[in-house]
Every structure is written in C-alpha cells, then in structure tokens.
Amino acid sequence: MRYIFIVFLTTLFFGCSSNVVTPVSDTVTHEAKKDILIKIDENLSCEELPKKELPQVIEISDLHNIPQNVAYFSKYINANPPLYYIQNKYAHYYFNIWNMDTPKENLKSVKWPFFSYCAGKSYGENLQPLEQSFFDEMQSNANFEAYATLNAKGLTLKESNIRSFPTIRPLLRNPTLAGEGFPFDYLQNSTVHANSPIFISHYSKDKAWAYIFSSFASGWIKASEFVILEKEHIDTWQKAQQVAITKENEPIYDIDGTFLFKSKIGMIFALISEDEKSYTILSVSSYKNSKPLFLKSKISKDIATKEVMILNESNLVTVINEVSKTNYGWGGMYEQRDCSSMLRDMFAPFGIWLPRNSSQQSKVGRVITFKNLSDKEKIELIKEKAVPFETLLYKKGHIVLYVGTYNDEIIVFHNAWGIKTKKDGVEGRIVIGKPIFSTLRLGKGEENFDEESELLRNLISMNILTQ
C-alpha cells in the first residue's frame, strides 16, 4: 500500500502535538446588553417584528419545467465507462507547484491587478469611490521587490481566499449597475481548500500576506493560513496514496477530537492507514513560528475514496448532489462556488483535473468549435457529438455541463448567478444564485429578457473531457 511512505513521517512528527425595541447605548456593558436582548426575546418573537415588504420571488420557467434532480438525467450516463487516460493525470497537476523552484509566472504577469484597477473606476465596501491612496498603499505593501526571493513550498491550513491585492477589502465596479456591486468583488481571485499544496513567492511588506501559487490560481493569502514544509515532508506527502473527499460539510477533527475544518469536494489528503469503515489521513496545523504540526484525522469511508471514481451513474449522482448543496459564490466567496470552481471540484474525485477559469476549462480534452454555426447547427452538433456528463459547453465568462435532453431540449447543469434583462436600455438581473439544470434558452419568455445574452446564441465551443 502506498501509505507506507508516511509511516516515518507520522512517527517523527506526531510527538509534537501536544414590542418596541429600545436602542442599546454604546456605553451599556456587554452583560447589560445581553440581559436586554434576553428580555426582548422573551416578549417579542421574530415573527412579530415589523417587516418591510420583500421583493417578489420570480418563478423562472426552466426551474419550474425542467427536473432539478440529477437522478432524472442519470439514464444518459454511460453504463460501463472505462477509466479514461485523463483520470490518471490528476496528481501530476495537483502537485505541480511543489515541483518547481521558481514562480511559473514573471513579475509583470502577476502585477496585472495593479494595471487593471484604478482610482475613479473602483468602489469600496462603503459604495464610495476608492481613492488613489488605497492603490498606493496596496502597491507598496505588495513588496514586489521581493518577488521570487522566498520560493518556499507549503500547505494551506483552512479554506483560504486568494486575493488580487493583499487585503480583505473589496473592490467593486459601479455598484448602481446590474452585474456589478455585490457580490462581484474583483479582488476575489479564487479560493484554495484546506491542506492544499502551494508555492510561496514572498511576503508583503507588513508580513501579514504572502503571494502564493496553487495548482490553478495565484494571488495573496493571509500569512496565518499556511505553513511551510521541508523537502522530506513534500516528497513523502506526494508519494502517499491520496484520499479524495466525496461529501460536503462534514466536520474533520484531529485524532484527539479537535475541530480542524469542514469537508469539501475537491479536497485531497495523504492516506496513513485504513480499517473496514474509515481512513486515517494526514492533516496539518500550525505549530510554533508557523512550523507545521502534523496530525492524524480519522474520517468515514462514506465521505471519501482512495480510488479514482468511475464516471458511472451512482458516482455522478452522488457527487453532483453534493456540489449542488452550495450556492453561487463569485470567486469562491463565502466558501461557495461559481460556475468554473463547481465543475473543477465536481470532477476532482473522478481524477479529472480542470483549470480554474471557464476559458481554460474549455480547452481540456477534445475541443469542437461552434464558429460560424447557427443556433440550429449548434444544437444538431451537440446532440450528435456531446457525451452526457463528460462534455462542457462554453461561452465567454460562463461554462456548463451537458447532461442530456428533456423533451428534445438540450439540458445543462451549471452554477448560475442570474438571467440578464434589459428594459428601456437599462440592464437588470433575475437572480438565481445556485446550481441548476436548465435549457440553453434559460430566461427566454421571462419579462424583459435580454435576447442578446441567451446562452445558446453565445456558445463558442464544446469540449469532451474524456477524448
């Protein structure tokens, strides 16, 4: 078993673990505030509080007429699929940043956010324009003079936001426009799961942040959210049998019962041992001076697999149901997912590595272009060539998974923020904000639907991941 590679590591490191609501004045003590809130709770229920009229929920035709259950479409899945070549390449991509000595991007390319965002066209969390001083401060703290001077390798300790500037403060475009403002923080580049491999270029000037590379994205994460590993740790971790998470939001503890983090599909761990019902995996926490503290965690085999999952009906239904539990999260904000991160994580237990953004994902596998094709020709080509649950359809800025047909309509699975509308030249949105099954004409028939934004009309290509 490949987990024998980490016996020495665990032996060496485990020894280190040791009715009218009266306003509450700011001058009132914390305990007094608590007493007041208890009294309020005793006399007035939440349902009795005055309510403002909420916006009316719009019933979207596709969500009403198309089955929103993956089990309905599972009949289109290949009954006896092989283990495809692409499913043997995941570890190569996942660990690639541990196998380089210098950053894979030059300094100019990593500074792109500082060329893209500027004062006068950006807004902060108070919905007021960001001043030049904000950008000057970010530029100074980025400490790019130190780029590629640390060149260390490490692991994240938690689900971490990868930021375009070394700050948690947001940068919004014009918040008065549809599709801008909340939740579209342009400094949110992506997220990286707990215990993921990273390459650390350098620290910010204040040392509160570090510029890192993951296997699929780069940017700033907090210095408190990772540990640096020695070469022997890295080699041992990579050589070990890997365990992939298959269930969302399950608490993971160390062997002493201390909470570490929640499970997310897309997480991978090194295997130490196993019994009939559980895996013992290697996880990491922070010790003195940000040194790694290696820990054992026992997890049920019901939430993970050490084998690459076959793309069959049972497995696909299980995993898609799990990733459907999260809402839409721009750039992974609030530990949710957007269109491309959902697909990326969804395919991880199947050993299929996908890049982070939709444009890059559209280039994996066999690519078939829709250039110069009419909508009718696109439909015919998809029905002829696309493989259910193995084919992605791409338009600029969005990517979806083909799952089959319903009433002769092509059906796709995707994580969608909303439907574009336009009235008197003014754009709007019907917000969906979650993973859905829909046709390629999602929104058609809705009031003020923007025909120019229709998914089918804007499809650029499709790509079959397994070919």
C-alpha positions as CSV (number, residue, x, y, z in Angstrom):
1,M,0.0,0.0,0.0
2,R,1.3,3.5,-0.9
3,Y,0.5,4.8,2.6
4,I,3.7,3.1,4.0
5,F,5.6,6.1,2.6
6,I,4.3,8.2,5.5
7,V,4.9,5.9,8.4
8,F,8.2,7.5,9.1
9,L,6.7,11.0,8.8
10,T,4.0,10.3,11.3
11,T,6.3,8.7,13.8
12,L,8.6,11.7,13.6
13,F,6.1,14.5,13.9
14,F,3.1,13.3,16.0
15,G,5.1,13.7,19.2
16,C,5.0,17.5,18.8
17,S,1.2,17.8,19.2
18,S,0.6,18.5,22.4
19,N,-42.8,45.3,21.3
20,V,-40.8,48.5,20.7
21,V,-37.2,47.7,20.9
22,T,-35.3,50.3,23.0
23,P,-31.9,51.2,21.4
24,V,-29.0,50.0,23.4
25,S,-26.4,52.7,24.1
26,D,-22.8,52.0,23.3
27,T,-22.0,52.8,26.9
28,V,-24.0,49.8,28.2
29,T,-21.9,46.9,29.3
30,H,-21.8,43.7,27.3
31,E,-23.6,41.8,30.1
32,A,-26.3,44.5,30.3
33,K,-26.8,44.3,26.5
34,K,-27.2,40.6,26.8
35,D,-29.9,41.0,29.6
36,I,-31.8,43.5,27.4
37,L,-31.7,41.1,24.4
38,I,-32.9,38.2,26.5
39,K,-35.8,40.3,27.8
40,I,-36.6,41.4,24.2
41,D,-36.6,37.7,23.1
42,E,-38.9,36.7,25.9
43,N,-41.5,39.4,25.0
44,L,-41.3,39.6,21.2
45,S,-40.8,36.8,18.7
46,C,-39.1,37.2,15.4
47,E,-42.3,36.7,13.5
48,E,-43.9,39.6,15.4
49,L,-41.3,42.1,14.5
50,P,-42.4,44.7,11.8
51,K,-41.4,43.6,8.3
52,K,-40.7,45.6,5.3
53,E,-42.2,44.3,2.0
54,L,-39.8,41.9,0.4
55,P,-39.1,41.7,-3.4
56,Q,-41.4,39.3,-5.1
57,V,-39.8,35.9,-6.0
58,I,-39.9,35.4,-9.8
59,E,-40.7,31.9,-10.9
60,I,-38.3,31.0,-13.6
61,S,-39.7,28.8,-16.3
62,D,-36.8,26.4,-16.7
63,L,-36.6,25.8,-12.9
64,H,-40.3,25.0,-12.9
65,N,-40.4,22.9,-16.0
66,I,-37.1,21.1,-16.1
67,P,-36.4,18.4,-13.5
68,Q,-34.0,19.7,-10.9
69,N,-32.8,16.2,-9.9
70,V,-29.7,14.7,-11.3
71,A,-31.2,11.2,-11.0
72,Y,-33.6,12.1,-13.8
73,F,-30.8,12.6,-16.2
74,S,-28.6,9.8,-15.0
75,K,-30.1,7.5,-17.6
76,Y,-27.9,9.3,-20.2
77,I,-24.7,8.2,-18.3
78,N,-22.5,5.5,-19.9
79,A,-23.5,2.3,-18.1
80,N,-20.0,0.8,-18.2
81,P,-17.4,3.6,-18.6
82,P,-13.7,2.8,-18.6
83,L,-11.1,4.5,-16.6
84,Y,-10.1,7.2,-19.1
85,Y,-6.5,8.3,-19.6
86,I,-7.2,11.7,-18.3
87,Q,-8.2,10.2,-14.9
88,N,-4.6,9.1,-14.3
89,K,-3.1,12.5,-14.5
90,Y,-4.7,14.3,-11.6
91,A,-1.7,14.0,-9.1
92,H,0.7,15.4,-11.8
93,Y,-1.3,18.7,-12.0
94,Y,-2.3,18.8,-8.3
95,F,1.3,18.7,-7.1
96,N,2.9,20.6,-9.9
97,I,3.7,23.7,-7.9
98,W,5.7,21.6,-5.4
99,N,7.9,20.5,-8.2
100,M,9.2,23.9,-9.3
101,D,12.0,26.0,-7.9
102,T,10.8,29.5,-9.0
103,P,7.4,31.0,-9.8
104,K,5.9,29.9,-13.1
105,E,4.9,33.5,-14.0
106,N,7.1,36.5,-14.5
107,L,6.7,39.6,-12.3
108,K,4.8,41.6,-15.0
109,S,2.1,39.0,-15.3
110,V,1.4,38.7,-11.5
111,K,1.1,42.5,-11.3
112,W,-1.9,42.5,-13.7
113,P,-4.4,43.7,-11.0
114,F,-2.4,46.9,-10.5
115,F,-2.7,47.6,-14.2
116,S,-6.4,46.6,-14.3
117,Y,-7.9,48.5,-11.4
118,C,-7.5,52.2,-10.6
119,A,-9.0,55.2,-8.8
120,G,-12.0,56.8,-10.4
121,K,-13.4,53.4,-11.7
122,S,-13.5,51.4,-8.5
123,Y,-15.6,51.4,-5.3
124,G,-15.1,50.2,-1.8
125,E,-17.2,48.4,0.8
126,N,-19.0,51.7,1.7
127,L,-20.0,52.1,-2.0
128,Q,-17.9,55.2,-2.3
129,P,-15.1,55.6,-4.9
130,L,-11.7,54.2,-3.8
131,E,-9.1,56.9,-3.6
132,Q,-5.6,56.8,-5.1
133,S,-4.1,56.4,-1.6
134,F,-5.7,52.9,-1.4
135,F,-3.9,51.8,-4.6
136,D,-0.7,53.4,-3.5
137,E,-0.9,51.5,-0.2
138,M,-1.6,48.2,-1.9
139,Q,1.3,48.7,-4.3
140,S,3.7,49.5,-1.6
141,N,2.6,46.6,0.7
142,A,2.8,44.1,-2.2
143,N,6.6,44.3,-1.9
144,F,7.2,43.2,-5.4
145,E,10.9,44.0,-5.0
146,A,11.0,40.7,-3.1
147,Y,9.2,38.7,-5.7
148,A,10.6,35.1,-6.1
149,T,13.0,35.5,-3.2
150,L,11.4,33.1,-0.7
151,N,10.4,30.3,-3.1
152,A,9.1,28.0,-0.4
153,K,6.6,25.2,-0.5
154,G,3.7,24.8,1.9
155,L,0.2,23.7,2.7
156,T,-2.9,25.8,3.5
157,L,-4.4,25.4,6.9
158,K,-8.0,26.3,6.0
159,E,-10.3,27.2,3.1
160,S,-8.4,30.4,2.1
161,N,-9.3,33.3,-0.2
162,I,-6.8,34.1,-2.9
163,R,-6.9,37.9,-3.3
164,S,-5.6,40.1,-6.1
165,F,-4.4,42.7,-3.6
166,P,-3.1,42.0,-0.1
167,T,-6.3,43.0,1.6
168,I,-9.7,41.6,2.6
169,R,-11.3,44.9,1.5
170,P,-13.4,44.6,-1.7
171,L,-13.1,46.4,-5.0
172,L,-16.4,46.8,-6.8
173,R,-17.2,48.3,-10.2
174,N,-20.1,50.7,-10.4
175,P,-22.5,49.3,-7.7
176,T,-25.5,51.0,-9.3
177,L,-25.3,48.8,-12.4
178,A,-26.7,45.3,-12.7
179,G,-24.0,42.6,-12.6
180,E,-21.7,44.9,-10.7
181,G,-21.5,45.7,-6.9
182,F,-22.3,42.9,-4.6
183,P,-21.3,40.1,-4.8
184,F,-18.7,40.9,-7.5
185,D,-15.6,41.8,-5.6
186,Y,-12.9,42.0,-8.2
187,L,-10.2,41.4,-5.7
188,Q,-11.5,37.9,-5.1
189,N,-9.5,35.8,-7.4
190,S,-10.3,32.3,-6.1
191,T,-10.2,30.1,-3.1
192,V,-8.0,27.2,-2.2
193,H,-9.1,24.3,0.0
194,A,-7.6,23.4,3.4
195,N,-4.4,21.3,3.2
196,S,-3.7,22.2,-0.5
197,P,-0.2,22.4,-1.9
198,I,1.1,26.0,-2.5
199,F,4.3,27.7,-3.7
200,I,5.1,30.9,-1.7
201,S,6.9,33.6,-3.7
202,H,7.4,36.2,-1.0
203,Y,5.7,38.1,1.9
204,S,4.0,41.5,1.8
205,K,6.0,44.4,3.4
206,D,3.9,44.1,6.6
207,K,4.3,40.3,6.5
208,A,0.6,39.8,7.0
209,W,0.2,38.3,3.5
210,A,2.1,36.1,1.1
211,Y,2.0,35.9,-2.7
212,I,1.3,32.2,-3.5
213,F,0.7,29.9,-6.4
214,S,-1.7,27.0,-6.2
215,S,-2.1,24.4,-8.9
216,F,-4.8,26.5,-10.6
217,A,-4.5,30.2,-9.4
218,S,-2.2,32.7,-7.8
219,G,-2.5,35.7,-5.5
220,W,-2.4,36.8,-1.9
221,I,-3.4,34.8,1.1
222,K,-3.0,35.6,4.8
223,A,0.3,34.5,6.2
224,S,-1.5,32.9,9.1
225,E,-3.3,30.5,6.8
226,F,-0.4,28.3,5.6
227,V,2.7,26.5,6.8
228,I,6.0,26.0,5.1
229,L,7.2,22.4,4.6
230,E,10.6,20.9,4.3
231,K,11.6,18.9,1.3
232,E,11.2,15.5,3.0
233,H,7.7,16.3,4.0
234,I,6.8,17.3,0.5
235,D,8.3,14.2,-1.0
236,T,6.5,11.9,1.5
237,W,3.2,13.6,1.0
238,Q,3.3,13.3,-2.7
239,K,4.3,9.7,-2.7
240,A,1.5,8.6,-0.4
241,Q,-1.8,7.2,-1.5
242,Q,-4.3,10.1,-1.8
243,V,-7.8,10.2,-0.5
244,A,-10.4,12.4,-2.2
245,I,-13.4,13.9,-0.3
246,T,-16.8,12.9,-1.7
247,K,-19.2,14.6,0.7
248,E,-19.7,18.3,1.6
249,N,-19.7,20.0,5.0
250,E,-18.7,17.1,7.2
251,P,-16.5,18.2,10.2
252,I,-13.0,16.8,10.2
253,Y,-11.2,16.5,13.6
254,D,-7.7,15.5,14.6
255,I,-7.3,12.2,16.5
256,D,-7.9,14.0,19.8
257,G,-11.3,15.4,18.7
258,T,-10.2,19.0,18.0
259,F,-12.1,20.5,15.0
260,L,-9.9,21.3,12.0
261,F,-12.2,22.2,9.1
262,K,-15.3,21.1,7.1
263,S,-15.0,18.7,4.2
264,K,-15.4,20.0,0.7
265,I,-15.4,18.1,-2.6
266,G,-12.1,18.9,-4.2
267,M,-10.1,18.2,-1.0
268,I,-7.3,15.6,-1.3
269,F,-5.4,14.1,1.7
270,A,-2.5,11.7,2.2
271,L,-3.5,8.3,3.5
272,I,-1.8,6.8,6.6
273,S,-3.9,3.7,7.1
274,E,-7.4,2.3,6.9
275,D,-9.8,-0.1,8.5
276,E,-13.1,-1.5,7.4
277,K,-15.0,1.7,8.0
278,S,-12.6,4.6,8.0
279,Y,-9.4,6.1,6.6
280,T,-6.8,7.7,8.8
281,I,-5.4,10.6,6.9
282,L,-2.6,13.1,7.4
283,S,-3.6,16.7,8.0
284,V,-1.6,19.7,9.1
285,S,-2.0,22.5,11.6
286,S,0.3,25.3,12.7
287,Y,2.9,25.0,15.5
288,K,5.4,27.5,16.9
289,N,6.6,30.2,14.5
290,S,4.3,28.9,11.7
291,K,6.0,25.5,11.7
292,P,3.8,22.6,10.6
293,L,2.3,20.3,13.1
294,F,1.3,17.0,11.5
295,L,-1.9,15.4,12.7
296,K,-3.8,12.3,12.2
297,S,-7.5,12.5,11.3
298,K,-9.9,9.6,11.1
299,I,-12.7,10.0,8.5
300,S,-15.5,7.7,7.5
301,K,-15.2,5.9,4.1
302,D,-18.7,7.2,3.5
303,I,-17.3,10.7,2.8
304,A,-14.1,9.8,0.9
305,T,-12.5,7.5,-1.5
306,K,-8.9,6.3,-2.1
307,E,-9.7,5.0,-5.5
308,V,-10.3,7.2,-8.6
309,M,-14.1,7.2,-9.0
310,I,-15.5,5.8,-12.2
311,L,-17.8,8.1,-14.2
312,N,-20.8,5.9,-13.7
313,E,-24.4,6.7,-12.7
314,S,-24.1,6.1,-8.9
315,N,-20.9,8.1,-8.5
316,L,-22.0,11.1,-10.7
317,V,-25.4,11.3,-8.9
318,T,-23.7,11.3,-5.5
319,V,-21.1,14.0,-6.3
320,I,-23.4,16.3,-8.2
321,N,-26.0,16.2,-5.4
322,E,-23.2,17.2,-3.0
323,V,-21.8,20.1,-5.0
324,S,-25.4,21.3,-5.5
325,K,-25.6,22.0,-1.8
326,T,-23.6,25.2,-2.1
327,N,-24.9,28.5,-3.5
328,Y,-23.3,30.7,-6.1
329,G,-20.1,32.4,-4.8
330,W,-18.2,34.7,-7.0
331,G,-14.5,33.6,-6.9
332,G,-15.4,31.1,-4.2
333,M,-16.5,33.8,-1.7
334,Y,-18.2,32.7,1.5
335,E,-16.9,29.2,0.8
336,Q,-19.3,28.8,-2.0
337,R,-18.6,28.2,-5.7
338,D,-19.0,29.9,-9.1
339,C,-19.5,28.1,-12.4
340,S,-16.0,27.0,-13.1
341,S,-15.0,26.2,-9.5
342,M,-18.1,24.0,-9.1
343,L,-17.1,22.0,-12.2
344,R,-13.4,21.9,-11.1
345,D,-14.3,20.4,-7.7
346,M,-17.0,18.1,-9.1
347,F,-14.5,16.3,-11.3
348,A,-11.8,16.1,-8.7
349,P,-12.9,12.7,-7.1
350,F,-13.0,11.3,-10.7
351,G,-9.3,12.2,-11.1
352,I,-10.1,14.8,-13.8
353,W,-8.1,17.9,-13.2
354,L,-9.6,21.1,-14.5
355,P,-8.0,24.6,-14.6
356,R,-9.7,27.3,-12.6
357,N,-11.5,29.6,-15.0
358,S,-14.0,28.9,-17.7
359,S,-11.8,29.9,-20.6
360,Q,-9.1,27.5,-19.7
361,Q,-11.5,24.7,-18.8
362,S,-13.0,25.0,-22.3
363,K,-9.6,23.8,-23.8
364,V,-9.4,20.5,-21.9
365,G,-10.0,17.3,-24.0
366,R,-11.4,17.3,-27.5
367,V,-12.5,20.8,-28.5
368,I,-15.2,21.3,-31.1
369,T,-15.8,24.9,-32.2
370,F,-19.1,26.5,-32.9
371,K,-17.6,29.2,-35.1
372,N,-19.9,30.4,-37.8
373,L,-22.6,28.0,-36.8
374,S,-26.3,28.9,-36.5
375,D,-28.2,28.1,-33.3
376,K,-29.8,25.2,-35.1
377,E,-26.5,23.9,-36.3
378,K,-25.1,24.1,-32.7
379,I,-28.0,22.1,-31.4
380,E,-27.5,19.4,-34.0
381,L,-23.8,19.2,-33.4
382,I,-24.3,19.0,-29.6
383,K,-26.8,16.2,-29.9
384,E,-24.6,14.3,-32.3
385,K,-21.2,14.7,-30.6
386,A,-21.6,15.6,-26.9
387,V,-21.2,12.9,-24.3
388,P,-23.6,13.4,-21.3
389,F,-21.8,14.4,-18.1
390,E,-18.4,14.4,-19.9
391,T,-18.9,17.4,-22.1
392,L,-18.5,21.1,-21.3
393,L,-20.2,23.9,-23.3
394,Y,-18.6,27.3,-23.2
395,K,-19.5,30.9,-23.7
396,K,-17.3,33.8,-22.7
397,G,-17.4,34.1,-18.9
398,H,-19.5,31.0,-18.3
399,I,-19.2,27.2,-18.6
400,V,-21.8,24.5,-18.2
401,L,-22.0,20.7,-18.2
402,Y,-24.1,18.8,-20.8
403,V,-26.3,16.2,-19.2
404,G,-28.6,15.1,-22.0
405,T,-32.0,16.1,-23.3
406,Y,-35.5,16.6,-21.9
407,N,-38.5,16.9,-24.3
408,D,-35.9,17.0,-27.1
409,E,-34.3,20.2,-25.5
410,I,-30.6,20.1,-24.6
411,I,-30.2,20.3,-20.8
412,V,-27.1,21.6,-18.9
413,F,-26.0,21.7,-15.3
414,H,-24.4,24.9,-14.1
415,N,-23.9,27.3,-11.3
416,A,-25.7,30.5,-12.4
417,W,-25.8,33.9,-10.8
418,G,-28.8,35.1,-12.8
419,I,-30.6,36.0,-16.0
420,K,-29.9,39.2,-17.8
421,T,-32.8,41.6,-18.5
422,K,-33.0,44.8,-20.4
423,K,-35.8,47.4,-20.2
424,D,-35.5,50.8,-22.0
425,G,-31.8,50.2,-22.5
426,V,-31.2,49.6,-18.8
427,E,-29.7,46.2,-17.8
428,G,-31.1,44.2,-14.9
429,R,-30.8,40.7,-13.4
430,I,-33.2,38.0,-12.3
431,V,-31.0,36.4,-9.6
432,I,-30.8,32.6,-9.4
433,G,-27.6,32.3,-7.3
434,K,-27.3,28.5,-7.2
435,P,-26.6,25.3,-9.3
436,I,-29.4,24.4,-11.6
437,F,-30.5,22.3,-14.6
438,S,-31.7,24.3,-17.5
439,T,-32.1,24.5,-21.2
440,L,-29.7,26.6,-23.4
441,R,-32.5,29.2,-23.6
442,L,-32.6,29.9,-19.9
443,G,-34.6,33.1,-19.4
444,K,-36.4,33.1,-22.7
445,G,-40.1,34.0,-22.0
446,E,-39.2,35.9,-18.8
447,E,-40.3,39.6,-18.7
448,N,-37.7,41.9,-20.3
449,F,-35.3,39.0,-21.1
450,D,-32.2,40.2,-22.9
451,E,-32.2,38.1,-26.0
452,E,-28.6,39.0,-26.8
453,S,-27.4,37.3,-23.7
454,E,-29.0,33.9,-24.4
455,L,-26.7,31.0,-23.6
456,L,-27.3,29.2,-26.9
457,R,-26.7,32.3,-29.0
458,N,-23.4,32.9,-27.3
459,L,-21.9,29.4,-27.2
460,I,-18.4,29.4,-28.6
461,S,-17.4,25.8,-28.3
462,M,-17.8,22.4,-26.6
463,N,-15.1,20.1,-25.3
464,I,-15.3,16.4,-24.4
465,L,-13.1,15.9,-21.4
466,T,-12.6,12.2,-21.9
467,Q,-11.5,12.3,-25.5
